[in-house]
Amino acid sequence: GDILDDYLRTDGVWILTRNKQFYKANNERECAEKCEAERNFYCRAFIFTRKKLECLTLAENAKMTVTFNSMDAVLYEKKIYLLQCKRGIGKDYRGTEAKTWRGIPCQNWAEKTPHNPNYTPEKYPNAGLEENYCRNPDADENGPWCYTTDPATRFDYCNIPESECMQCNGEDYHGEVSRTESGLECQRWDAQEPHAHGFTLKHFPGKDLRMNYCRNPDGELRPWCFTASPDKRWEYCNIHRCTTHPPVSGLGSQCLSRKGEDYRGRIAVTESGNACQHWDTQFPHKHGWIPDKYPCKGLEENYCRNPDGEKRPWCYTINSSVRWEYCAIPHCDGTEQGIAGMNVPVQVPLLEECYWGKGQSYRGTTSITASGKKCQAWNSIFPHKHEKNPERFPNADLRDNYCRNPDGRNSPWCFTTDPSVTWEYCNLRRCDDHRQE
């Protein structure tokens, strides 16, 4: 990528700094190279003046000193020094936290009292061991740490929040990663070039579709974006999972409230008495709810769960002739939710990699067409106007943008988010093409 991608640009700003070096440079990129090669101090930023073609490498950034206006100057600050949070184990953390999680001040890395350090700026010049800031020079799995000023405590870890990581499958990710896993720049969500699509703030108001940041508005495995390359419509983004999971709400976790999506009890039998199949097995029923892929859905053992927003918790059964069934979970108000009067569909699979017949009973969550296009939401009429909506087809389960077959076509299909292609069949196979005995 471009060397300037690692910097935050601000036009017309100068900062007052003690440690600086002057160089001649023809453009901002040459000045950035001077900053990267700086050995007199840790270069946190640089200023480039267009008229004089001067380059100033700086030891401070705008967070650390005074700023003032200067029409001809352009300030570039290294993003890594602006972050006050860590990515992963924080090996590249360069923030200014200088106390342990218990509040003990850190010892300066260059000092030898009260503790004689093994890690010093001289031995590890690229580890950012400046002042007494928390760092992770030895790639400790527990994250940034420091030698402490307490003679009784040689070192301890620092409480650095995580950044640019996602909880679960990234449905609530609000970070600012804007490149795909292969390095392509993301297209802005409010733009329709180079790829026209229906993922707009109007149609997905609660999904935080700002700028060109990676998001997961449609229940994919992880955040993604349309790319700025005409040759690649969309791609996943490389955002790692946070090391800690959000706590599961205790409300209703041992009983049924609402649809039971937060149910974490241990009932493992369906309402007709069939034992549940373990989520991490594919026999007797193959499925896509892999616990490792959906770490926050509570897919433990063979307990009844509701990972996909069904009416209530369910499970695959160990009965080869019954793919799945709802479970009888005691309701939090003291009643039991049974099957009576619930208008429950019979023999309708929840999540499948295949379909039976023409797929009119398919209820999986695939939302990609055979050519790789994303599906348009059924309740949306953009980019394609249509009348295949949940109101007109109440029994077709036209939820979200999942592939369905409401009108008896050859197999499940969907409208696409590509304005030039109205609809396509989905990327699914027939179950009876690979029937298991």
C-alpha positions as semicolon CSV with decimal commas, in nm:
position;residue;x (nm);y (nm);z (nm)
1;G;0,000;0,000;0,000
2;D;0,084;0,369;-0,008
3;I;0,328;0,475;0,265
4;L;0,093;0,765;0,347
5;D;-0,186;0,522;0,441
6;D;-0,023;0,490;0,783
7;Y;-0,059;0,864;0,849
8;L;-0,347;1,097;0,937
9;R;-0,334;1,410;0,721
10;T;-0,438;1,759;0,842
11;D;-0,401;2,060;0,612
12;G;-0,296;2,403;0,737
13;V;-0,165;2,295;1,079
14;W;0,175;2,339;1,245
15;I;0,273;2,197;1,583
16;L;0,523;2,330;1,832
17;T;0,787;2,064;1,903
18;R;1,128;2,041;2,066
19;N;1,273;1,743;1,882
20;K;1,270;1,788;1,504
21;Q;1,493;1,746;1,200
22;F;1,492;1,947;0,874
23;Y;1,522;1,781;0,534
24;K;1,462;1,873;0,171
25;A;1,187;1,670;0,001
26;N;1,004;1,698;-0,330
27;N;0,675;1,560;-0,199
28;E;0,495;1,412;0,101
29;R;0,601;1,055;0,024
30;E;0,970;1,146;0,035
31;C;0,908;1,320;0,366
32;A;0,732;1,009;0,499
33;E;1,038;0,804;0,405
34;K;1,253;1,046;0,608
35;C;1,023;0,995;0,906
36;E;1,042;0,615;0,873
37;A;1,423;0,630;0,858
38;E;1,462;0,879;1,146
39;R;1,713;0,758;1,407
40;N;1,751;1,072;1,625
41;F;1,414;1,009;1,794
42;Y;1,088;0,822;1,751
43;C;0,925;1,001;1,458
44;R;0,556;1,042;1,540
45;A;0,470;1,293;1,269
46;F;0,609;1,514;0,995
47;I;0,527;1,852;0,842
48;F;0,567;1,917;0,470
49;T;0,564;2,270;0,326
50;R;0,468;2,287;-0,038
51;K;0,625;2,623;-0,127
52;K;0,966;2,565;0,030
53;L;0,962;2,186;-0,024
54;E;1,079;2,143;0,333
55;C;1,029;1,836;0,547
56;L;1,028;1,840;0,926
57;T;1,030;1,509;1,110
58;L;0,882;1,544;1,459
59;A;0,908;1,361;1,789
60;E;0,565;1,487;1,902
61;N;0,218;1,480;1,752
62;A;-0,089;1,699;1,802
63;K;-0,194;1,498;2,110
64;M;0,129;1,594;2,289
65;T;0,185;1,962;2,213
66;V;0,039;2,293;2,095
67;T;-0,100;2,339;1,742
68;F;-0,154;2,656;1,538
69;N;-0,257;2,748;1,185
70;S;-0,008;2,764;0,900
71;M;-0,153;2,794;0,550
72;D;0,130;2,625;0,358
73;A;0,190;2,337;0,598
74;V;0,049;1,985;0,586
75;L;0,073;1,778;0,906
76;Y;0,096;1,398;0,879
77;E;0,067;1,206;1,207
78;K;0,145;0,835;1,237
79;K;-0,184;0,663;1,317
80;I;-0,014;0,406;1,539
81;Y;0,086;0,681;1,784
82;L;-0,265;0,825;1,792
83;L;-0,423;0,499;1,907
84;Q;-0,474;0,463;2,280
85;C;-0,574;0,101;2,236
86;K;-0,415;-0,224;2,127
87;R;-0,457;-0,459;1,834
88;G;-0,428;-0,826;1,922
89;I;-0,163;-0,875;2,189
90;G;-0,047;-0,514;2,149
91;K;0,304;-0,580;2,017
92;D;0,273;-0,262;1,809
93;Y;0,101;-0,058;2,084
94;R;0,257;0,290;2,097
95;G;0,015;0,473;2,324
96;T;0,104;0,672;2,636
97;E;-0,045;0,457;2,914
98;A;0,219;0,452;3,191
99;K;0,067;0,262;3,483
100;T;-0,027;-0,098;3,551
101;W;-0,381;-0,229;3,578
102;R;-0,350;-0,187;3,956
103;G;-0,252;0,179;3,914
104;I;0,121;0,142;3,996
105;P;0,333;0,390;3,790
106;C;0,569;0,229;3,540
107;Q;0,949;0,249;3,564
108;N;1,130;0,427;3,281
109;W;1,267;0,169;3,035
110;A;1,610;0,336;3,037
111;E;1,644;0,335;3,417
112;K;1,783;0,056;3,637
113;T;1,602;0,126;3,963
114;P;1,415;-0,012;4,139
115;H;1,447;-0,299;3,886
116;N;1,735;-0,388;3,654
117;P;1,554;-0,444;3,321
118;N;1,618;-0,715;3,063
119;Y;1,441;-0,508;2,797
120;T;1,604;-0,171;2,727
121;P;1,588;0,081;2,440
122;E;1,947;-0,008;2,345
123;K;1,881;-0,383;2,321
124;Y;1,541;-0,345;2,150
125;P;1,551;-0,024;1,942
126;N;1,240;-0,113;1,741
127;A;1,015;-0,201;2,036
128;G;0,912;0,157;2,119
129;L;1,067;0,146;2,468
130;E;1,038;0,521;2,532
131;E;0,975;0,701;2,859
132;N;0,780;0,468;3,092
133;Y;0,501;0,379;2,851
134;C;0,346;0,031;2,855
135;R;0,487;-0,187;2,577
136;N;0,507;-0,552;2,469
137;P;0,864;-0,607;2,346
138;D;0,855;-0,987;2,403
139;A;0,516;-1,054;2,239
140;D;0,361;-1,157;2,573
141;E;0,020;-1,313;2,508
142;N;-0,127;-1,115;2,800
143;G;-0,053;-0,784;2,626
144;P;0,149;-0,468;2,706
145;W;0,331;-0,450;3,039
146;C;0,601;-0,252;3,218
147;Y;0,853;-0,269;3,500
148;T;0,691;-0,099;3,800
149;T;0,816;0,163;4,044
150;D;0,717;-0,068;4,331
151;P;1,032;-0,250;4,455
152;A;0,815;-0,548;4,555
153;T;0,662;-0,589;4,205
154;R;0,914;-0,631;3,924
155;F;0,660;-0,604;3,640
156;D;0,287;-0,608;3,578
157;Y;0,040;-0,582;3,289
158;C;-0,135;-0,266;3,176
159;N;-0,507;-0,223;3,116
160;I;-0,507;-0,132;2,746
161;P;-0,844;-0,151;2,567
162;E;-0,864;-0,346;2,242
163;S;-0,917;-0,171;1,911
164;E;-1,013;-0,277;1,561
165;C;-1,131;-0,614;1,680
166;M;-1,477;-0,761;1,650
167;Q;-1,700;-0,934;1,897
168;C;-1,875;-1,246;1,772
169;N;-1,922;-1,217;1,394
170;G;-1,879;-0,843;1,382
171;E;-2,249;-0,753;1,363
172;D;-2,178;-0,470;1,608
173;Y;-1,834;-0,377;1,475
174;H;-1,797;0,003;1,455
175;G;-1,423;0,032;1,386
176;E;-1,250;0,215;1,103
177;V;-1,082;-0,061;0,904
178;S;-1,145;0,029;0,540
179;R;-0,942;-0,226;0,344
180;T;-1,026;-0,583;0,254
181;E;-0,822;-0,887;0,352
182;S;-0,637;-0,874;0,019
183;G;-0,554;-0,503;0,065
184;L;-0,819;-0,347;-0,161
185;E;-0,962;-0,012;-0,056
186;C;-1,331;-0,020;0,037
187;Q;-1,596;0,167;-0,161
188;R;-1,799;0,422;0,033
189;W;-2,141;0,291;0,135
190;D;-2,312;0,606;0,004
191;A;-2,148;0,562;-0,339
192;Q;-2,281;0,353;-0,627
193;E;-1,953;0,331;-0,821
194;P;-1,775;0,119;-0,917
195;H;-2,041;-0,115;-0,769
196;A;-2,410;-0,027;-0,742
197;H;-2,582;-0,186;-0,442
198;G;-2,872;-0,161;-0,199
199;F;-2,678;-0,139;0,129
200;T;-2,758;0,222;0,214
201;L;-2,834;0,405;0,537
202;K;-3,194;0,438;0,422
203;H;-3,246;0,064;0,389
204;F;-3,017;-0,041;0,678
205;P;-3,056;0,249;0,926
206;G;-2,915;0,068;1,228
207;K;-2,603;-0,079;1,067
208;D;-2,369;0,223;1,094
209;L;-2,287;0,227;0,721
210;R;-2,051;0,525;0,745
211;M;-1,768;0,629;0,514
212;N;-1,610;0,319;0,362
213;Y;-1,564;0,128;0,688
214;C;-1,600;-0,251;0,692
215;R;-1,936;-0,360;0,831
216;N;-2,155;-0,670;0,862
217;P;-2,511;-0,552;0,792
218;D;-2,645;-0,884;0,662
219;G;-2,525;-1,155;0,900
220;E;-2,214;-1,267;0,711
221;L;-1,938;-1,456;0,891
222;R;-1,747;-1,132;0,947
223;P;-1,737;-0,766;0,832
224;W;-1,696;-0,695;0,462
225;C;-1,726;-0,414;0,209
226;F;-1,771;-0,346;-0,159
227;T;-1,426;-0,272;-0,302
228;A;-1,300;0,031;-0,495
229;S;-1,173;-0,209;-0,763
230;P;-1,410;-0,260;-1,061
231;D;-1,279;-0,618;-1,087
232;K;-1,379;-0,727;-0,735
233;R;-1,734;-0,658;-0,620
234;W;-1,693;-0,733;-0,249
235;E;-1,457;-0,902;-0,006
236;Y;-1,423;-0,980;0,364
237;C;-1,208;-0,756;0,581
238;N;-0,921;-0,885;0,795
239;I;-1,052;-0,800;1,143
240;H;-0,954;-1,034;1,423
241;R;-1,183;-1,137;1,705
242;C;-1,142;-0,965;2,040
243;T;-0,972;-1,182;2,300
244;T;-1,261;-1,134;2,541
245;H;-1,626;-1,205;2,460
246;P;-1,904;-0,974;2,574
247;P;-2,084;-1,112;2,877
248;V;-2,410;-1,291;2,807
249;S;-2,699;-1,114;2,973
250;G;-2,828;-1,307;3,270
251;L;-3,186;-1,201;3,193
252;G;-3,370;-1,500;3,055
253;S;-3,051;-1,700;3,001
254;Q;-3,191;-2,004;3,189
255;C;-3,548;-1,961;3,066
256;L;-3,730;-1,834;2,760
257;S;-3,777;-1,461;2,709
258;R;-3,877;-1,315;2,375
259;K;-3,737;-1,556;2,111
260;G;-3,483;-1,711;2,345
261;E;-3,175;-1,588;2,154
262;D;-2,996;-1,540;2,487
263;Y;-3,106;-1,878;2,627
264;R;-2,801;-2,058;2,770
265;G;-2,969;-2,339;2,965
266;R;-2,892;-2,709;2,931
267;I;-3,211;-2,855;2,789
268;A;-3,103;-3,091;2,510
269;V;-3,421;-3,265;2,401
270;T;-3,691;-3,150;2,159
271;E;-4,056;-3,109;2,249
272;S;-4,142;-3,446;2,088
273;G;-3,871;-3,622;2,290
274;N;-3,590;-3,647;2,033
275;A;-3,239;-3,601;2,175
276;C;-3,043;-3,314;2,023
277;Q;-2,745;-3,362;1,792
278;H;-2,417;-3,203;1,906
279;W;-2,352;-2,872;1,730
280;D;-1,991;-2,966;1,649
281;T;-2,093;-3,283;1,463
282;Q;-2,229;-3,331;1,112
283;F;-2,413;-3,658;1,167
284;P;-2,687;-3,751;1,113
285;H;-2,756;-3,399;0,978
286;K;-2,506;-3,179;0,795
287;H;-2,538;-2,810;0,878
288;G;-2,356;-2,478;0,883
289;W;-2,386;-2,380;1,248
290;I;-2,023;-2,453;1,336
291;P;-1,941;-2,340;1,694
292;D;-1,600;-2,200;1,594
293;K;-1,760;-1,985;1,325
294;Y;-2,029;-1,849;1,557
295;P;-1,852;-1,808;1,893
296;C;-2,122;-1,598;2,061
297;K;-2,426;-1,813;1,980
298;G;-2,373;-2,049;2,273
299;L;-2,345;-2,358;2,052
300;E;-2,216;-2,582;2,330
301;E;-2,264;-2,955;2,356
302;N;-2,611;-3,039;2,219
303;Y;-2,807;-2,777;2,410
304;C;-3,114;-2,612;2,251
305;R;-3,028;-2,271;2,108
306;N;-3,166;-2,001;1,879
307;P;-2,872;-1,873;1,672
308;D;-3,074;-1,750;1,374
309;G;-3,370;-1,559;1,514
310;E;-3,625;-1,842;1,488
311;K;-3,946;-1,833;1,696
312;R;-3,772;-2,004;1,989
313;P;-3,477;-2,235;2,069
314;W;-3,435;-2,549;1,861
315;C;-3,178;-2,814;1,772
316;Y;-3,092;-3,073;1,510
317;T;-3,199;-3,416;1,631
318;I;-3,017;-3,751;1,643
319;N;-3,318;-3,897;1,459
320;S;-3,209;-3,924;1,095
321;S;-3,568;-3,881;0,975
322;V;-3,627;-3,559;1,175
323;R;-3,379;-3,288;1,081
324;W;-3,466;-3,035;1,351
325;E;-3,734;-2,948;1,606
326;Y;-3,820;-2,676;1,855
327;C;-3,746;-2,737;2,222
328;A;-3,985;-2,698;2,515
329;I;-3,815;-2,430;2,725
330;P;-3,980;-2,302;3,045
331;H;-4,086;-1,944;2,993
332;C;-3,949;-1,678;3,225
333;D;-4,301;-1,583;3,334
334;G;-4,358;-1,939;3,462
335;T;-4,541;-2,090;3,165
336;E;-4,405;-2,338;2,916
337;Q;-4,392;-2,266;2,547
338;G;-4,538;-2,569;2,375
339;I;-4,612;-2,646;2,018
340;A;-4,988;-2,599;2,046
341;G;-5,127;-2,298;1,864
342;M;-4,784;-2,185;1,743
343;N;-4,849;-2,254;1,372
344;V;-4,513;-2,431;1,352
345;P;-4,406;-2,544;1,003
346;V;-4,337;-2,915;0,974
347;Q;-4,014;-3,057;0,834
348;V;-3,873;-2,716;0,738
349;P;-3,495;-2,705;0,779
350;L;-3,342;-2,399;0,944
351;L;-2,994;-2,382;0,800
352;E;-2,898;-2,600;0,508
353;E;-2,628;-2,617;0,250
354;C;-2,874;-2,779;0,010
355;Y;-3,243;-2,781;-0,083
356;W;-3,508;-3,047;-0,158
357;G;-3,716;-3,054;-0,473
358;K;-3,741;-2,700;-0,605
359;G;-3,634;-2,553;-0,272
360;Q;-3,972;-2,403;-0,178
361;S;-3,918;-2,535;0,176
362;Y;-3,559;-2,404;0,197
363;R;-3,513;-2,191;0,510
364;G;-3,137;-2,155;0,522
365;T;-2,936;-1,834;0,550
366;T;-2,743;-1,841;0,224
367;S;-2,758;-1,493;0,066
368;I;-2,513;-1,527;-0,225
369;T;-2,607;-1,602;-0,585
370;A;-2,440;-1,859;-0,808
371;S;-2,216;-1,588;-0,960
372;G;-2,119;-1,447;-0,618
373;K;-2,353;-1,147;-0,601
374;K;-2,512;-1,045;-0,273
375;C;-2,888;-1,075;-0,243
376;Q;-3,118;-0,775;-0,209
377;A;-3,340;-0,773;0,101
378;W;-3,693;-0,892;0,024
379;N;-3,852;-0,593;0,195
380;S;-3,638;-0,354;-0,011
381;I;-3,723;-0,229;-0,360
382;F;-3,374;-0,100;-0,432
383;P;-3,200;-0,148;-0,667
384;H;-3,485;-0,362;-0,811
385;K;-3,855;-0,286;-0,771
386;H;-4,062;-0,600;-0,720
387;E;-4,372;-0,742;-0,554
388;K;-4,211;-1,047;-0,390
389;N;-4,243;-0,913;-0,038
390;P;-4,335;-1,077;0,296
391;E;-4,686;-0,929;0,287
392;R;-4,776;-1,087;-0,049
393;F;-4,602;-1,418;0,031
394;P;-4,658;-1,466;0,407
395;N;-4,573;-1,838;0,402
396;A;-4,249;-1,809;0,202
397;D;-4,036;-1,687;0,496
398;L;-3,898;-1,388;0,301
399;R;-3,665;-1,280;0,580
400;D;-3,368;-1,045;0,542
401;N;-3,193;-1,120;0,211
402;Y;-3,192;-1,501;0,238
403;C;-3,236;-1,713;-0,075
404;R;-3,593;-1,837;-0,114
405;N;-3,832;-1,973;-0,378
406;P;-4,170;-1,808;-0,321
407;D;-4,298;-1,856;-0,676
408;G;-4,204;-2,211;-0,775
409;R;-3,896;-2,151;-0,987
410;N;-3,642;-2,429;-1,042
411;S;-3,450;-2,359;-0,719
412;P;-3,403;-2,091;-0,449
413;W;-3,316;-1,747;-0,586
414;C;-3,305;-1,381;-0,493
415;F;-3,296;-1,033;-0,637
416;T;-2,935;-0,909;-0,646
417;T;-2,777;-0,586;-0,519
418;D;-2,629;-0,537;-0,865
419;P;-2,859;-0,301;-1,062
420;S;-2,755;-0,463;-1,391
421;V;-2,870;-0,812;-1,280
422;T;-3,229;-0,831;-1,155
423;W;-3,221;-1,182;-1,007
424;E;-3,019;-1,502;-1,004
425;Y;-3,042;-1,853;-0,866
426;C;-2,847;-1,902;-0,546
427;N;-2,527;-2,088;-0,478
428;L;-2,695;-2,402;-0,346
429;R;-2,706;-2,769;-0,445
430;R;-2,989;-3,021;-0,432
431;C;-2,982;-3,237;-0,119
432;D;-3,073;-3,553;-0,310
433;D;-2,768;-3,513;-0,536
434;H;-2,555;-3,629;-0,242
435;R;-2,798;-3,824;-0,027
436;Q;-2,640;-4,005;0,267
437;E;-2,768;-4,352;0,346
